[in-house]
Amino acid sequence: MYHNLPTKRRLKENIKIDVKLERSLTKYSCLNIVEDILKYILYQRQQIPVQYEVLVREVENAQHEDSSHQHESDKQVYSRKEESTKQKLRRKRERWLTKVTKFIENFKSVMQV
């Protein structure tokens, strides 16, 4: 037997917020506000795992580490199992960094004026 049960829905009300600004908004300042709000929403709605700035920092750090630690890792000797595990982790991190880099590039291209 099927019954039409009332569903719980949030009542959506318009909220008016008055904000007094010292300066008038330019199209660039509006763009910055929209960009920051979008970054916030992406993080809050779990579309990105960490805040946008953290993603950017991770990519920058990874690029810096790749150039400085490449020769250092060649000198270290590991067992086969350790080496295999390190390679898997390295590949997983590289895939993640590739996705993050692509996301950042796409986000920046969308936000261009």
Backbone as a printed PyTorch tensor [residue, N CA C, xyz], in Angstrom:
tensor([[[  0.8320,  -1.1580,   0.0000],
         [  0.0000,   0.0000,   0.0000],
         [  0.8930,   1.2430,   0.0000]],

        [[  0.5960,   2.1880,  -0.8290],
         [  1.4080,   3.3880,  -1.0060],
         [  0.6690,   4.6020,  -0.4660]],

        [[  1.3560,   5.3530,   0.3660],
         [  0.7700,   6.5760,   0.9170],
         [  1.6260,   7.7680,   0.4930]],

        [[  0.9640,   8.8410,   0.2020],
         [  1.6900,  10.0830,  -0.0660],
         [  2.0180,  10.7460,   1.2650]],

        [[  3.2410,  10.5920,   1.6570],
         [  3.6750,  11.1940,   2.9080],
         [  4.2160,  12.5890,   2.6210]],

        [[  3.9240,  13.5090,   3.4770],
         [  4.4740,  14.8530,   3.2540],
         [  5.9940,  14.8220,   3.4180]],

        [[  6.6450,  15.4870,   2.5150],
         [  8.1020,  15.5340,   2.5980],
         [  8.5280,  16.7860,   3.3400]],

        [[  9.6380,  16.6540,   4.0040],
         [ 10.1700,  17.8030,   4.7310],
         [ 11.0130,  18.6230,   3.7650]],

        [[ 10.6010,  19.8130,   3.5640],
         [ 11.3510,  20.7200,   2.7060],
         [ 11.6280,  21.9900,   3.4830]],

        [[ 12.7860,  22.4760,   3.2520],
         [ 13.1440,  23.7320,   3.8720],
         [ 12.4260,  24.8660,   3.1570]],

        [[ 11.8380,  25.7130,   3.9210],
         [ 11.2220,  26.8850,   3.3210],
         [ 12.3300,  27.8450,   2.9150]],

        [[ 12.3190,  28.2080,   1.6620],
         [ 13.3490,  29.1200,   1.1800],
         [ 12.8080,  30.5360,   1.2390]],

        [[ 13.4510,  31.3000,   2.0430],
         [ 13.0590,  32.6900,   2.1930],
         [ 14.1870,  33.5750,   1.6830]],

        [[ 13.8080,  34.6670,   1.0960],
         [ 14.8080,  35.6440,   0.6930],
         [ 15.2670,  36.4050,   1.9230]],

        [[ 16.5500,  36.5380,   2.0220],
         [ 17.1260,  37.2640,   3.1430],
         [ 17.7870,  38.5130,   2.5880]],

        [[ 17.4500,  39.6250,   3.1460],
         [ 18.0210,  40.8860,   2.7010],
         [ 19.1030,  41.3070,   3.6820]],

        [[ 20.2760,  41.5830,   3.1310],
         [ 21.4050,  42.0060,   3.9470],
         [ 21.9100,  43.3330,   3.3960]],

        [[ 21.9300,  44.3270,   4.2290],
         [ 22.4590,  45.6320,   3.8340],
         [ 23.9210,  45.7150,   4.2470]],

        [[ 24.7700,  45.9730,   3.2760],
         [ 26.1980,  46.0990,   3.5390],
         [ 26.6330,  47.4840,   3.0800]],

        [[ 27.2200,  48.2210,   3.9850],
         [ 27.7080,  49.5560,   3.6390],
         [ 29.1940,  49.4560,   3.3100]],

        [[ 29.5290,  49.8800,   2.1150],
         [ 30.9090,  49.8270,   1.6560],
         [ 31.4920,  51.2320,   1.6170]],

        [[ 32.7740,  51.3140,   1.9290],
         [ 33.4460,  52.6100,   1.8990],
         [ 33.6910,  53.0780,   0.4690]],

        [[ 33.8560,  52.1340,  -0.4230],
         [ 34.1290,  52.4570,  -1.8260],
         [ 33.0780,  51.7990,  -2.7040]],

        [[ 32.9860,  52.2970,  -3.9090],
         [ 32.0630,  51.6520,  -4.8490],
         [ 32.7410,  50.4160,  -5.4350]],

        [[ 31.9400,  49.4840,  -5.8500],
         [ 32.4660,  48.2400,  -6.4000],
         [ 32.7710,  48.4050,  -7.8860]],

        [[ 33.9370,  47.9330,  -8.2560],
         [ 34.2920,  47.8890,  -9.6720],
         [ 34.0120,  46.4920, -10.1740]],

        [[ 34.1410,  46.2870, -11.4650],
         [ 33.9010,  44.9350, -11.9770],
         [ 34.9650,  43.9610, -11.4620]],

        [[ 36.1730,  44.4560, -11.1970],
         [ 37.2280,  43.5870, -10.6790],
         [ 36.9910,  43.2150,  -9.2150]],

        [[ 36.5250,  44.1640,  -8.4400],
         [ 36.2360,  43.8380,  -7.0430],
         [ 35.0380,  42.8940,  -6.9540]],

        [[ 34.0470,  43.0860,  -7.8280],
         [ 32.9080,  42.1500,  -7.8740],
         [ 33.3770,  40.7570,  -8.2720]],

        [[ 34.2800,  40.7040,  -9.2410],
         [ 34.8260,  39.4170,  -9.6720],
         [ 35.5480,  38.7300,  -8.5180]],

        [[ 36.3150,  39.4820,  -7.7450],
         [ 37.0200,  38.9030,  -6.5950],
         [ 36.0460,  38.3840,  -5.5490]],

        [[ 34.9830,  39.1120,  -5.3310],
         [ 33.9740,  38.6720,  -4.3610],
         [ 33.3080,  37.3850,  -4.8350]],

        [[ 32.9210,  37.3570,  -6.0990],
         [ 32.2850,  36.1560,  -6.6600],
         [ 33.2520,  34.9770,  -6.6130]],

        [[ 34.4980,  35.2250,  -6.9430],
         [ 35.5080,  34.1670,  -6.9190],
         [ 35.6740,  33.5960,  -5.5110]],

        [[ 35.7680,  34.4570,  -4.5170],
         [ 35.9120,  33.9980,  -3.1330],
         [ 34.6760,  33.2360,  -2.6570]],

        [[ 33.5100,  33.7090,  -3.0420],
         [ 32.2770,  33.0010,  -2.6700],
         [ 32.2400,  31.6280,  -3.3290]],

        [[ 32.6350,  31.5660,  -4.5900],
         [ 32.6500,  30.2850,  -5.2970],
         [ 33.6330,  29.3080,  -4.6530]],

        [[ 34.8040,  29.7750,  -4.2970],
         [ 35.7880,  28.9270,  -3.6090],
         [ 35.2150,  28.4010,  -2.2970]],

        [[ 34.5640,  29.2810,  -1.5710],
         [ 33.9610,  28.9040,  -0.2940],
         [ 32.8810,  27.8390,  -0.4960]],

        [[ 32.0170,  28.0460,  -1.4750],
         [ 30.9290,  27.0930,  -1.7360],
         [ 31.4840,  25.7470,  -2.1850]],

        [[ 32.4860,  25.7640,  -3.0420],
         [ 33.0870,  24.5060,  -3.4960],
         [ 33.6130,  23.6930,  -2.3170]],

        [[ 34.2500,  24.3610,  -1.3890],
         [ 34.7790,  23.6610,  -0.2200],
         [ 33.6640,  23.2270,   0.7230]],

        [[ 32.7360,  24.1110,   1.0170],
         [ 31.6600,  23.8030,   1.9610],
         [ 30.7460,  22.6940,   1.4590]],

        [[ 30.5590,  22.6340,   0.1620],
         [ 29.7060,  21.5880,  -0.4240],
         [ 30.5090,  20.3480,  -0.8050]],

        [[ 31.7370,  20.2930,  -0.3210],
         [ 32.6300,  19.1450,  -0.4790],
         [ 32.8660,  18.7720,  -1.9400]],

        [[ 32.9630,  19.7900,  -2.7800],
         [ 33.3240,  19.5660,  -4.1710],
         [ 34.8400,  19.5320,  -4.3380]],

        [[ 35.5350,  20.1280,  -3.3800],
         [ 36.9870,  20.0300,  -3.3030],
         [ 37.3350,  19.5820,  -1.8810]],

        [[ 38.3840,  18.7620,  -1.7250],
         [ 38.6680,  18.1600,  -0.4130],
         [ 39.1930,  19.1320,   0.6390]],

        [[ 39.8850,  20.1600,   0.1990],
         [ 40.4250,  21.1720,   1.1090],
         [ 40.1760,  22.5440,   0.4930]],

        [[ 40.4860,  23.5840,   1.2310],
         [ 40.2710,  24.9250,   0.6980],
         [ 41.1130,  25.1480,  -0.5580]],

        [[ 40.6140,  25.9950,  -1.4270],
         [ 41.2510,  26.2570,  -2.7190],
         [ 42.7150,  26.6670,  -2.5520]],

        [[ 42.9940,  27.5470,  -1.6200],
         [ 44.3540,  28.0300,  -1.4070],
         [ 45.2960,  26.8940,  -1.0040]],

        [[ 44.7810,  25.9240,  -0.2720],
         [ 45.5850,  24.7650,   0.1210],
         [ 45.9250,  23.9280,  -1.1120]],

        [[ 44.9690,  23.7750,  -2.0200],
         [ 45.2310,  23.0490,  -3.2660],
         [ 46.3370,  23.7390,  -4.0670]],

        [[ 46.2430,  25.0430,  -4.1780],
         [ 47.2570,  25.8010,  -4.9200],
         [ 48.6240,  25.6270,  -4.2670]],

        [[ 48.6700,  25.7140,  -2.9500],
         [ 49.9280,  25.5500,  -2.2180],
         [ 50.5040,  24.1480,  -2.4190]],

        [[ 49.6460,  23.1320,  -2.4030],
         [ 50.1040,  21.7490,  -2.6130],
         [ 50.7600,  21.5880,  -3.9840]],

        [[ 50.1430,  22.1480,  -5.0090],
         [ 50.7010,  22.0520,  -6.3600],
         [ 52.0410,  22.7830,  -6.4310]],

        [[ 52.1070,  23.9720,  -5.8600],
         [ 53.3650,  24.7320,  -5.8570],
         [ 54.4570,  23.9870,  -5.0990]],

        [[ 54.1250,  23.4230,  -3.9500],
         [ 55.1070,  22.6600,  -3.1690],
         [ 55.5690,  21.4240,  -3.9240]],

        [[ 54.6530,  20.7520,  -4.5920],
         [ 55.0060,  19.5490,  -5.3450],
         [ 55.9450,  19.8880,  -6.4950]],

        [[ 55.6980,  20.9980,  -7.1680],
         [ 56.5810,  21.4090,  -8.2590],
         [ 57.9660,  21.7430,  -7.7280]],

        [[ 58.0150,  22.3820,  -6.5730],
         [ 59.2980,  22.7260,  -5.9610],
         [ 60.0310,  21.4640,  -5.4960]],

        [[ 59.2990,  20.5250,  -4.8960],
         [ 59.8980,  19.2780,  -4.4130],
         [ 60.4260,  18.4340,  -5.5600]],

        [[ 59.6990,  18.3880,  -6.6650],
         [ 60.1350,  17.5990,  -7.8170],
         [ 61.4980,  18.0610,  -8.3140]],

        [[ 61.6980,  19.3440,  -8.3660],
         [ 62.9630,  19.8570,  -8.8780],
         [ 64.1070,  19.6970,  -7.8760]],

        [[ 63.8310,  19.7630,  -6.5860],
         [ 64.9050,  19.7180,  -5.5930],
         [ 65.2120,  18.3210,  -5.0590]],

        [[ 64.2380,  17.4140,  -5.0380],
         [ 64.4450,  16.1010,  -4.4170],
         [ 64.5960,  14.9550,  -5.4110]],

        [[ 64.6190,  15.2390,  -6.6680],
         [ 64.6790,  14.1660,  -7.6520],
         [ 65.9860,  13.3800,  -7.5410]],

        [[ 67.1020,  14.0690,  -7.3960],
         [ 68.3920,  13.3940,  -7.3050],
         [ 68.5760,  12.7050,  -5.9600]],

        [[ 68.0120,  13.2450,  -4.9230],
         [ 68.1440,  12.6970,  -3.5790],
         [ 67.4890,  11.3220,  -3.4770]],

        [[ 66.3230,  11.1300,  -4.0890],
         [ 65.6050,   9.8630,  -3.9880],
         [ 66.2990,   8.7520,  -4.7670]],

        [[ 67.0850,   9.1110,  -5.7850],
         [ 67.7910,   8.0980,  -6.5640],
         [ 68.8880,   7.4140,  -5.7500]],

        [[ 69.4410,   8.0830,  -4.7610],
         [ 70.5550,   7.5580,  -3.9840],
         [ 70.1160,   6.5800,  -2.9020]],

        [[ 68.8830,   6.6610,  -2.4590],
         [ 68.4090,   5.8150,  -1.3710],
         [ 68.0980,   4.4080,  -1.8870]],

        [[ 68.3870,   3.4100,  -1.0300],
         [ 68.1560,   2.0190,  -1.3980],
         [ 67.0420,   1.4630,  -0.5090]],

        [[ 66.0800,   0.7680,  -1.1290],
         [ 64.9490,   0.1960,  -0.4070],
         [ 64.8170,  -1.2760,  -0.7700]],

        [[ 64.0590,  -1.9830,   0.0430],
         [ 63.7160,  -3.3480,  -0.3310],
         [ 62.7110,  -3.2740,  -1.4720]],

        [[ 62.4770,  -4.3890,  -2.1300],
         [ 61.5280,  -4.4030,  -3.2570],
         [ 60.1370,  -3.9710,  -2.8210]],

        [[ 59.7170,  -4.4800,  -1.6670],
         [ 58.3780,  -4.1540,  -1.1800],
         [ 58.2680,  -2.6600,  -0.8660]],

        [[ 59.2760,  -2.1280,  -0.1860],
         [ 59.2610,  -0.6970,   0.1270],
         [ 59.2810,   0.1400,  -1.1460]],

        [[ 60.1010,  -0.2750,  -2.0990],
         [ 60.1900,   0.4570,  -3.3630],
         [ 58.8630,   0.4090,  -4.1150]],

        [[ 58.2320,  -0.7480,  -4.1260],
         [ 56.9340,  -0.8990,  -4.7910],
         [ 55.8740,  -0.0230,  -4.1320]],

        [[ 55.8640,  -0.0250,  -2.8110],
         [ 54.9070,   0.8040,  -2.0720],
         [ 55.1480,   2.2830,  -2.3420]],

        [[ 56.4070,   2.6880,  -2.3340],
         [ 56.7350,   4.0930,  -2.6040],
         [ 56.3320,   4.4890,  -4.0220]],

        [[ 56.5320,   3.5960,  -4.9760],
         [ 56.1480,   3.8960,  -6.3580],
         [ 54.6370,   4.0340,  -6.4940]],

        [[ 53.8850,   3.1710,  -5.8140],
         [ 52.4220,   3.2640,  -5.8540],
         [ 51.9460,   4.5860,  -5.2580]],

        [[ 52.5130,   4.9410,  -4.1160],
         [ 52.1450,   6.2090,  -3.4790],
         [ 52.5280,   7.3980,  -4.3550]],

        [[ 53.6970,   7.3100,  -4.9730],
         [ 54.1510,   8.3850,  -5.8540],
         [ 53.2090,   8.5500,  -7.0480]],

        [[ 52.8150,   7.4120,  -7.6580],
         [ 51.8870,   7.4660,  -8.8040],
         [ 50.5300,   8.0100,  -8.3830]],

        [[ 50.0540,   7.5780,  -7.2120],
         [ 48.7660,   8.0650,  -6.7150],
         [ 48.8220,   9.5740,  -6.4770]],

        [[ 49.8990,  10.0250,  -5.8720],
         [ 50.0640,  11.4700,  -5.6390],
         [ 50.1720,  12.2300,  -6.9590]],

        [[ 50.8780,  11.6810,  -7.9270],
         [ 51.0010,  12.3250,  -9.2370],
         [ 49.6420,  12.4470,  -9.9180]],

        [[ 48.8230,  11.3960,  -9.8380],
         [ 47.4720,  11.4600, -10.4260],
         [ 46.6400,  12.5260,  -9.7250]],

        [[ 46.7350,  12.5630,  -8.3960],
         [ 45.9920,  13.5600,  -7.6300],
         [ 46.4530,  14.9640,  -7.9940]],

        [[ 47.7620,  15.1710,  -8.0730],
         [ 48.2960,  16.4830,  -8.4250],
         [ 47.9000,  16.8870,  -9.8400]],

        [[ 47.8290,  15.9240, -10.7460],
         [ 47.3860,  16.2150, -12.1110],
         [ 45.9450,  16.7000, -12.1090]],

        [[ 45.0890,  16.0200, -11.3580],
         [ 43.6840,  16.4350, -11.2600],
         [ 43.5630,  17.8190, -10.6300]],

        [[ 44.3200,  18.0420,  -9.5740],
         [ 44.2630,  19.3320,  -8.8830],
         [ 44.7640,  20.4460,  -9.7990]],

        [[ 45.8530,  20.1970, -10.5030],
         [ 46.3980,  21.1910, -11.4250],
         [ 45.3890,  21.5290, -12.5110]],

        [[ 44.7520,  20.5150, -13.0510],
         [ 43.7410,  20.7370, -14.0960],
         [ 42.5590,  21.5380, -13.5340]],

        [[ 42.1240,  21.1920, -12.3290],
         [ 41.0300,  21.9300, -11.6930],
         [ 41.3990,  23.3990, -11.5120]],

        [[ 42.5980,  23.6610, -11.0200],
         [ 43.0380,  25.0400, -10.7870],
         [ 43.1000,  25.8120, -12.1040]],

        [[ 43.6450,  25.1830, -13.1370],
         [ 43.7090,  25.8430, -14.4470],
         [ 42.3130,  26.1520, -14.9700]],

        [[ 41.4000,  25.1940, -14.8520],
         [ 40.0240,  25.4110, -15.3060],
         [ 39.3460,  26.5190, -14.5060]],

        [[ 39.5510,  26.5020, -13.2140],
         [ 38.9460,  27.5280, -12.3590],
         [ 39.4590,  28.9120, -12.7450]],

        [[ 40.7620,  29.0210, -12.9430],
         [ 41.3430,  30.3130, -13.3160],
         [ 40.8320,  30.7770, -14.6770]],

        [[ 40.6860,  29.8500, -15.6130],
         [ 40.1990,  30.2520, -16.9410],
         [ 38.7390,  30.6980, -16.8860]],

        [[ 37.9420,  30.0610, -16.0430],
         [ 36.5410,  30.4660, -15.8890],
         [ 36.4550,  31.8430, -15.2440]],

        [[ 37.3500,  32.1350, -14.3250],
         [ 37.2780,  33.3850, -13.5780],
         [ 37.9550,  34.5550, -14.2850]],

        [[ 38.5160,  34.3200, -15.4540],
         [ 39.1360,  35.4320, -16.1870],
         [ 38.0730,  36.3870, -16.6940]],

        [[ 38.4180,  37.6350, -16.7110],
         [ 37.4750,  38.6700, -17.1680],
         [ 37.5360,  38.7780, -18.6690]]])
